[in-house]
Amino acid sequence: MVRVVSKQLVVDIAKLMWLSELIDWSFKVTESIQELWFMILQ
């Protein structure tokens, strides 16, 4: 029983870490696109 719960917890933590990585990455991509737009528009 405890093993099942801890396994689920590990899965949840892994999902959260993956999600935060994804959000961080998407912010960086958005910044890069904005910088490109500024360079193009100038």
N, CA, C and O atoms as a Tripos MOL2 file, in Angstrom:
@<TRIPOS>MOLECULE
protein
  168   167    42     0     0
PROTEIN
NO_CHARGES

@<TRIPOS>ATOM
      1 N           0.8340   -1.2040    0.0000 N.3       1 MET1
      2 CA          0.0000    0.0000    0.0000 C.3       1 MET1
      3 C           0.8730    1.2610    0.0000 C.2       1 MET1
      4 O           0.6730    2.1750   -0.7990 O.2       1 MET1
      5 N           1.8320    1.2830    0.9060 N.am      2 VAL2
      6 CA          2.7210    2.4430    1.0010 C.3       2 VAL2
      7 C           3.5280    2.5950   -0.2790 C.2       2 VAL2
      8 O           3.7740    3.7110   -0.7370 O.2       2 VAL2
      9 N           3.9410    1.4650   -0.8580 N.am      3 ARG3
     10 CA          4.7340    1.5130   -2.0870 C.3       3 ARG3
     11 C           3.9280    2.1250   -3.2290 C.2       3 ARG3
     12 O           4.4620    2.8900   -4.0330 O.2       3 ARG3
     13 N           2.6570    1.7890   -3.2960 N.am      4 VAL4
     14 CA          1.7970    2.3280   -4.3490 C.3       4 VAL4
     15 C           1.6680    3.8460   -4.1890 C.2       4 VAL4
     16 O           1.7620    4.5910   -5.1640 O.2       4 VAL4
     17 N           1.4540    4.2900   -2.9570 N.am      5 VAL5
     18 CA          1.3000    5.7190   -2.6810 C.3       5 VAL5
     19 C           2.5820    6.4670   -3.0280 C.2       5 VAL5
     20 O           2.5360    7.5130   -3.6760 O.2       5 VAL5
     21 N           3.7310    5.9300   -2.5980 N.am      6 SER6
     22 CA          5.0010    6.6050   -2.8590 C.3       6 SER6
     23 C           5.3020    6.6340   -4.3530 C.2       6 SER6
     24 O           5.8650    7.6020   -4.8650 O.2       6 SER6
     25 N           4.9190    5.5560   -5.0510 N.am      7 LYS7
     26 CA          5.1280    5.5180   -6.5020 C.3       7 LYS7
     27 C           4.2930    6.6110   -7.1650 C.2       7 LYS7
     28 O           4.7770    7.3030   -8.0600 O.2       7 LYS7
     29 N           3.0550    6.7680   -6.7350 N.am      8 GLN8
     30 CA          2.1770    7.8020   -7.2780 C.3       8 GLN8
     31 C           2.7520    9.1830   -6.9860 C.2       8 GLN8
     32 O           2.6850   10.0880   -7.8170 O.2       8 GLN8
     33 N           3.3200    9.3260   -5.7850 N.am      9 LEU9
     34 CA          3.9130   10.6030   -5.3930 C.3       9 LEU9
     35 C           5.0890   10.9410   -6.2980 C.2       9 LEU9
     36 O           5.2360   12.0820   -6.7350 O.2       9 LEU9
     37 N           5.9230    9.9480   -6.5760 N.am     10 VAL10
     38 CA          7.0770   10.1420   -7.4610 C.3      10 VAL10
     39 C           6.6040   10.5580   -8.8510 C.2      10 VAL10
     40 O           7.1950   11.4410   -9.4720 O.2      10 VAL10
     41 N           5.5460    9.9260   -9.3340 N.am     11 VAL11
     42 CA          4.9910   10.2600  -10.6490 C.3      11 VAL11
     43 C           4.4870   11.7040  -10.6600 C.2      11 VAL11
     44 O           4.7290   12.4480  -11.6110 O.2      11 VAL11
     45 N           3.7820   12.0910   -9.5920 N.am     12 ASP12
     46 CA          3.2590   13.4590   -9.4990 C.3      12 ASP12
     47 C           4.3860   14.4830   -9.4830 C.2      12 ASP12
     48 O           4.3140   15.5070  -10.1620 O.2      12 ASP12
     49 N           5.4360   14.2000   -8.6980 N.am     13 ILE13
     50 CA          6.5820   15.1160   -8.6150 C.3      13 ILE13
     51 C           7.2660   15.2220   -9.9670 C.2      13 ILE13
     52 O           7.6640   16.3080  -10.3870 O.2      13 ILE13
     53 N           7.4010   14.0830  -10.6520 N.am     14 ALA14
     54 CA          8.0340   14.0730  -11.9700 C.3      14 ALA14
     55 C           7.2220   14.9240  -12.9510 C.2      14 ALA14
     56 O           7.7880   15.6640  -13.7550 O.2      14 ALA14
     57 N           5.8970   14.8130  -12.8770 N.am     15 LYS15
     58 CA          5.0240   15.6080  -13.7550 C.3      15 LYS15
     59 C           5.1880   17.0970  -13.4710 C.2      15 LYS15
     60 O           5.2680   17.9060  -14.3960 O.2      15 LYS15
     61 N           5.2390   17.4590  -12.1750 N.am     16 LEU16
     62 CA          5.3940   18.8610  -11.7970 C.3      16 LEU16
     63 C           6.7230   19.4140  -12.2860 C.2      16 LEU16
     64 O           6.7810   20.5300  -12.8020 O.2      16 LEU16
     65 N           7.7950   18.6340  -12.1260 N.am     17 MET17
     66 CA          9.1170   19.0680  -12.5730 C.3      17 MET17
     67 C           9.1220   19.2480  -14.0820 C.2      17 MET17
     68 O           9.6640   20.2270  -14.5960 O.2      17 MET17
     69 N           8.5120   18.2930  -14.7960 N.am     18 TRP18
     70 CA          8.4470   18.3640  -16.2590 C.3      18 TRP18
     71 C           7.6460   19.5890  -16.6910 C.2      18 TRP18
     72 O           8.0040   20.2790  -17.6460 O.2      18 TRP18
     73 N           6.5550   19.8440  -15.9680 N.am     19 LEU19
     74 CA          5.6890   20.9830  -16.2910 C.3      19 LEU19
     75 C           6.4260   22.3020  -16.0830 C.2      19 LEU19
     76 O           6.3430   23.2050  -16.9160 O.2      19 LEU19
     77 N           7.1510   22.4110  -14.9600 N.am     20 SER20
     78 CA          7.8870   23.6480  -14.6840 C.3      20 SER20
     79 C           8.9980   23.8530  -15.7070 C.2      20 SER20
     80 O           9.2710   24.9830  -16.1110 O.2      20 SER20
     81 N           9.6430   22.7570  -16.1300 N.am     21 GLU21
     82 CA         10.6670   22.8400  -17.1730 C.3      21 GLU21
     83 C          10.0470   23.3500  -18.4690 C.2      21 GLU21
     84 O          10.6120   24.2030  -19.1540 O.2      21 GLU21
     85 N           8.8640   22.8040  -18.7930 N.am     22 LEU22
     86 CA          8.1700   23.1750  -20.0260 C.3      22 LEU22
     87 C           7.7900   24.6550  -20.0090 C.2      22 LEU22
     88 O           7.9600   25.3600  -21.0030 O.2      22 LEU22
     89 N           7.2700   25.1210  -18.8590 N.am     23 ILE23
     90 CA          6.8820   26.5240  -18.7230 C.3      23 ILE23
     91 C           8.1020   27.4280  -18.8670 C.2      23 ILE23
     92 O           8.0550   28.4500  -19.5510 O.2      23 ILE23
     93 N           9.2040   27.0330  -18.2060 N.am     24 ASP24
     94 CA         10.4420   27.8120  -18.2820 C.3      24 ASP24
     95 C          10.9360   27.8850  -19.7180 C.2      24 ASP24
     96 O          11.3620   28.9410  -20.1860 O.2      24 ASP24
     97 N          10.8770   26.7550  -20.4120 N.am     25 TRP25
     98 CA         11.3320   26.6810  -21.8020 C.3      25 TRP25
     99 C          10.4540   27.5520  -22.7020 C.2      25 TRP25
    100 O          10.9610   28.2580  -23.5740 O.2      25 TRP25
    101 N           9.1440   27.5010  -22.4890 N.am     26 SER26
    102 CA          8.2290   28.2830  -23.3340 C.3      26 SER26
    103 C           8.4320   29.7840  -23.1180 C.2      26 SER26
    104 O           8.2880   30.5740  -24.0510 O.2      26 SER26
    105 N           8.7700   30.1770  -21.8720 N.am     27 PHE27
    106 CA          9.0730   31.5850  -21.6090 C.3      27 PHE27
    107 C          10.3030   32.0150  -22.3950 C.2      27 PHE27
    108 O          10.3240   33.0970  -22.9820 O.2      27 PHE27
    109 N          11.3340   31.1620  -22.4060 N.am     28 LYS28
    110 CA         12.5660   31.4790  -23.1340 C.3      28 LYS28
    111 C          12.2940   31.5920  -24.6270 C.2      28 LYS28
    112 O          12.8200   32.4840  -25.2930 O.2      28 LYS28
    113 N          11.4730   30.6890  -25.1540 N.am     29 VAL29
    114 CA         11.1330   30.7220  -26.5770 C.3      29 VAL29
    115 C          10.3720   32.0080  -26.9000 C.2      29 VAL29
    116 O          10.6320   32.6490  -27.9180 O.2      29 VAL29
    117 N           9.4370   32.3780  -26.0320 N.am     30 THR30
    118 CA          8.6540   33.5980  -26.2340 C.3      30 THR30
    119 C           9.5570   34.8260  -26.2440 C.2      30 THR30
    120 O           9.3900   35.7220  -27.0710 O.2      30 THR30
    121 N          10.5240   34.8620  -25.3090 N.am     31 GLU31
    122 CA         11.4670   35.9820  -25.2570 C.3      31 GLU31
    123 C          12.2820   36.0500  -26.5390 C.2      31 GLU31
    124 O          12.4930   37.1300  -27.0890 O.2      31 GLU31
    125 N          12.7370   34.9040  -27.0110 N.am     32 SER32
    126 CA         13.5460   34.8590  -28.2330 C.3      32 SER32
    127 C          12.7550   35.3740  -29.4250 C.2      32 SER32
    128 O          13.2780   36.1200  -30.2520 O.2      32 SER32
    129 N          11.4870   34.9710  -29.5070 N.am     33 ILE33
    130 CA         10.6320   35.4080  -30.6150 C.3      33 ILE33
    131 C          10.4170   36.9200  -30.5480 C.2      33 ILE33
    132 O          10.4470   37.6010  -31.5740 O.2      33 ILE33
    133 N          10.2020   37.4430  -29.3390 N.am     34 GLN34
    134 CA         10.0120   38.8880  -29.1760 C.3      34 GLN34
    135 C          11.2580   39.6460  -29.6080 C.2      34 GLN34
    136 O          11.1660   40.6750  -30.2780 O.2      34 GLN34
    137 N          12.4310   39.1320  -29.2200 N.am     35 GLU35
    138 CA         13.6870   39.7870  -29.6060 C.3      35 GLU35
    139 C          13.8460   39.7760  -31.1210 C.2      35 GLU35
    140 O          14.2860   40.7620  -31.7140 O.2      35 GLU35
    141 N          13.4870   38.6580  -31.7430 N.am     36 LEU36
    142 CA         13.5600   38.5680  -33.1980 C.3      36 LEU36
    143 C          12.6380   39.5910  -33.8470 C.2      36 LEU36
    144 O          13.0180   40.2590  -34.8090 O.2      36 LEU36
    145 N          11.4190   39.7120  -33.3140 N.am     37 TRP37
    146 CA         10.4620   40.6800  -33.8480 C.3      37 TRP37
    147 C          11.0010   42.1000  -33.7560 C.2      37 TRP37
    148 O          10.8700   42.8820  -34.6970 O.2      37 TRP37
    149 N          11.6150   42.4370  -32.6030 N.am     38 PHE38
    150 CA         12.1790   43.7760  -32.4390 C.3      38 PHE38
    151 C          13.2610   44.0310  -33.4720 C.2      38 PHE38
    152 O          13.3370   45.1180  -34.0440 O.2      38 PHE38
    153 N          14.1090   43.0180  -33.7150 N.am     39 MET39
    154 CA         15.1860   43.1630  -34.6940 C.3      39 MET39
    155 C          14.6170   43.3570  -36.0990 C.2      39 MET39
    156 O          15.1290   44.1550  -36.8840 O.2      39 MET39
    157 N          13.5510   42.6160  -36.4030 N.am     40 ILE40
    158 CA         12.9390   42.7060  -37.7370 C.3      40 ILE40
    159 C          12.2520   44.0650  -37.9250 C.2      40 ILE40
    160 O          12.3620   44.6810  -38.9850 O.2      40 ILE40
    161 N          11.5500   44.5200  -36.8950 N.am     41 LEU41
    162 CA         10.7760   45.7570  -37.0080 C.3      41 LEU41
    163 C          11.6500   47.0000  -37.0430 C.2      41 LEU41
    164 O          11.2420   48.0210  -37.5960 O.2      41 LEU41
    165 N          12.8320   46.9350  -36.4680 N.am     42 GLN42
    166 CA         13.6880   48.1230  -36.4200 C.3      42 GLN42
    167 C          14.2710   48.4620  -37.7710 C.2      42 GLN42
    168 O          15.0130   49.4360  -37.8970 O.2      42 GLN42
@<TRIPOS>BOND
     1     1     2 1
     2     2     3 1
     3     3     4 2
     4     3     5 am
     5     5     6 1
     6     6     7 1
     7     7     8 2
     8     7     9 am
     9     9    10 1
    10    10    11 1
    11    11    12 2
    12    11    13 am
    13    13    14 1
    14    14    15 1
    15    15    16 2
    16    15    17 am
    17    17    18 1
    18    18    19 1
    19    19    20 2
    20    19    21 am
    21    21    22 1
    22    22    23 1
    23    23    24 2
    24    23    25 am
    25    25    26 1
    26    26    27 1
    27    27    28 2
    28    27    29 am
    29    29    30 1
    30    30    31 1
    31    31    32 2
    32    31    33 am
    33    33    34 1
    34    34    35 1
    35    35    36 2
    36    35    37 am
    37    37    38 1
    38    38    39 1
    39    39    40 2
    40    39    41 am
    41    41    42 1
    42    42    43 1
    43    43    44 2
    44    43    45 am
    45    45    46 1
    46    46    47 1
    47    47    48 2
    48    47    49 am
    49    49    50 1
    50    50    51 1
    51    51    52 2
    52    51    53 am
    53    53    54 1
    54    54    55 1
    55    55    56 2
    56    55    57 am
    57    57    58 1
    58    58    59 1
    59    59    60 2
    60    59    61 am
    61    61    62 1
    62    62    63 1
    63    63    64 2
    64    63    65 am
    65    65    66 1
    66    66    67 1
    67    67    68 2
    68    67    69 am
    69    69    70 1
    70    70    71 1
    71    71    72 2
    72    71    73 am
    73    73    74 1
    74    74    75 1
    75    75    76 2
    76    75    77 am
    77    77    78 1
    78    78    79 1
    79    79    80 2
    80    79    81 am
    81    81    82 1
    82    82    83 1
    83    83    84 2
    84    83    85 am
    85    85    86 1
    86    86    87 1
    87    87    88 2
    88    87    89 am
    89    89    90 1
    90    90    91 1
    91    91    92 2
    92    91    93 am
    93    93    94 1
    94    94    95 1
    95    95    96 2
    96    95    97 am
    97    97    98 1
    98    98    99 1
    99    99   100 2
   100    99   101 am
   101   101   102 1
   102   102   103 1
   103   103   104 2
   104   103   105 am
   105   105   106 1
   106   106   107 1
   107   107   108 2
   108   107   109 am
   109   109   110 1
   110   110   111 1
   111   111   112 2
   112   111   113 am
   113   113   114 1
   114   114   115 1
   115   115   116 2
   116   115   117 am
   117   117   118 1
   118   118   119 1
   119   119   120 2
   120   119   121 am
   121   121   122 1
   122   122   123 1
   123   123   124 2
   124   123   125 am
   125   125   126 1
   126   126   127 1
   127   127   128 2
   128   127   129 am
   129   129   130 1
   130   130   131 1
   131   131   132 2
   132   131   133 am
   133   133   134 1
   134   134   135 1
   135   135   136 2
   136   135   137 am
   137   137   138 1
   138   138   139 1
   139   139   140 2
   140   139   141 am
   141   141   142 1
   142   142   143 1
   143   143   144 2
   144   143   145 am
   145   145   146 1
   146   146   147 1
   147   147   148 2
   148   147   149 am
   149   149   150 1
   150   150   151 1
   151   151   152 2
   152   151   153 am
   153   153   154 1
   154   154   155 1
   155   155   156 2
   156   155   157 am
   157   157   158 1
   158   158   159 1
   159   159   160 2
   160   159   161 am
   161   161   162 1
   162   162   163 1
   163   163   164 2
   164   163   165 am
   165   165   166 1
   166   166   167 1
   167   167   168 2
@<TRIPOS>SUBSTRUCTURE
     1 MET1         2 RESIDUE 1 A MET
     2 VAL2         6 RESIDUE 1 A VAL
     3 ARG3        10 RESIDUE 1 A ARG
     4 VAL4        14 RESIDUE 1 A VAL
     5 VAL5        18 RESIDUE 1 A VAL
     6 SER6        22 RESIDUE 1 A SER
     7 LYS7        26 RESIDUE 1 A LYS
     8 GLN8        30 RESIDUE 1 A GLN
     9 LEU9        34 RESIDUE 1 A LEU
    10 VAL10       38 RESIDUE 1 A VAL
    11 VAL11       42 RESIDUE 1 A VAL
    12 ASP12       46 RESIDUE 1 A ASP
    13 ILE13       50 RESIDUE 1 A ILE
    14 ALA14       54 RESIDUE 1 A ALA
    15 LYS15       58 RESIDUE 1 A LYS
    16 LEU16       62 RESIDUE 1 A LEU
    17 MET17       66 RESIDUE 1 A MET
    18 TRP18       70 RESIDUE 1 A TRP
    19 LEU19       74 RESIDUE 1 A LEU
    20 SER20       78 RESIDUE 1 A SER
    21 GLU21       82 RESIDUE 1 A GLU
    22 LEU22       86 RESIDUE 1 A LEU
    23 ILE23       90 RESIDUE 1 A ILE
    24 ASP24       94 RESIDUE 1 A ASP
    25 TRP25       98 RESIDUE 1 A TRP
    26 SER26      102 RESIDUE 1 A SER
    27 PHE27      106 RESIDUE 1 A PHE
    28 LYS28      110 RESIDUE 1 A LYS
    29 VAL29      114 RESIDUE 1 A VAL
    30 THR30      118 RESIDUE 1 A THR
    31 GLU31      122 RESIDUE 1 A GLU
    32 SER32      126 RESIDUE 1 A SER
    33 ILE33      130 RESIDUE 1 A ILE
    34 GLN34      134 RESIDUE 1 A GLN
    35 GLU35      138 RESIDUE 1 A GLU
    36 LEU36      142 RESIDUE 1 A LEU
    37 TRP37      146 RESIDUE 1 A TRP
    38 PHE38      150 RESIDUE 1 A PHE
    39 MET39      154 RESIDUE 1 A MET
    40 ILE40      158 RESIDUE 1 A ILE
    41 LEU41      162 RESIDUE 1 A LEU
    42 GLN42      166 RESIDUE 1 A GLN
